[in-house]
Amino acid sequence: MKFSDFVANDAVRSHVHAATKEGVIREMAQSLVDAGKIAPGDLEGIVKAIMKREDLGSTGIGRGVAVPHTKHPSVNKLVGTVAVSQQGIDFQSLDGEPVQLFFLLVSPPDRPGDHLRALENISRQLRDDSFCRLLKAAKEPVDIQHLLEEADSHGVVS
Amino acid sequence: MWCRDMNARSSESVRDAAGDLQQEETISREVVVVNAAGLHARPADLLAREARKWQSRIAFVNDSQRADGKSILELLTLAAEAGTRLVVEATGPDAREALDAIGSLFESRFNEHENDQES
């Protein structure tokens, strides 16, 4: 699976304003509403479901990366977005480090395979240090979009 | 069928604390992903935490790739869906205990219930 299969380009953010875990999740979910990927009426339910998943264990998987996610019946295909926090956010990460890179995923309840393949793609790209470094250095959403396209086509060349 | 046999597959030379050369065996077993959601973020976290408890090096191997068992990121790159068979390899002084503990996590379905809406 490629980023272009699930990342809503219009929802990508290079400078999140939020300074808290719930704040950044809400901001990203709102960006999916603004991009027309989730209905405004589903926003609260999705934020709540993602926070409930975080209660089971942080999705801050280390290296300054988090993958907040949930299943939700309101979507019929996997949707997601990418956001960067310039200052980093305390996400109770597994390695205790603040999180700067966020990949938020909302998937239909009956498609565990797609969710796994999205996680696979994200984690494979994140093993590349230059991909992480360039994402953190993104000045505009378009920088992130280009980086994701590059990763999709041949991996980021350092 | 669970493959419970642990086979010595290879050995490598390492030096112990006293600097003496010792042969370190790699043993392996097969595990099957039985929970419906597959090896997603939470099971990967559980597995990496378990793997890090042991001194032995631990690797998960599928048809095409090999992942460091102590790294969540690497475990997620396996994208192992329900039904996937993986070979777990452990190399080190506590390899056998490590494989037992990891096998138990798979058998317990990572404590997930099939009707869970959480992933």
Interface residues (C-beta under 8 A of the other chain):
Chain A: A49 K52 R53 L56 G57 T59 I61 G62 R63 V67 H69 T70 K71 L94 S107 P109 P112 G113 H115 L116 R117 L119 E120 I122 S123 R124 L126 R127
Chain B: A36 A37 G38 L39 H40 A41 R42 A44 D45 I72 L73 E74 L76 T77 L78 A79 A80 E81 A82 Q117 E118 S119
